[in-house]
């Protein structure tokens, strides 16, 4: 009689991001990785749809890392990008207090989309995937938004909030992927790693 025992195996990849949230999520998958600091202009192109923007930036981060590492045989490189979208507006990381408060005011009491694209380089191709989630905020007062800014949490976060932190108090409903809203869709990431020839979870069969 055969039994199956599933165990996490360590694997080696490059993470083209300094985001501590993405590093935390990769550890959740049991992955071993090396962080690369890459610089990419994250300004949306004129008339660019948010879906195209986040996918382009995820790819650009992988390509920047590849240029830095050279063209030899490399472990997979993973890049990701996340944006918050409301109607036709794209909200990235707030530049300052005023922009963060303005963003929270616009998201207050409404539903917005969070789009996270992930790109993984394989042996001969660059694979991408896109995750789209719908987040509904309760009404947020101006005083609450100002107090939230003072916690320091909105800095460096797409849309000016962190769902894994105090920002969760504003989330009335989430339809989609929690990890994607954090910054890295784990389902899509695992699928792309498989497409790149890597198994995140090894299944061992014993007689």
Secondary structure, 3 states (H helix, E strand, C coil): CCEEEEEECCCEEEECCCCHHHHHHHHHCCCEEEECCCCCCCCCCCCCCHHHHHHHHHHHHHHHHHHHHCCCCCCCEEEEEEEEEECCEEECECCCHHHHHHHHHHHCCCEEEEEEEEEEECCCCEEEEEEEEEEEECCCCHHHHHHHHHCCCCCCCECCCCCCCHHHHHEEEEECCHHHHHCCCHHHHHHHHHHCCCCCEEEEEEC
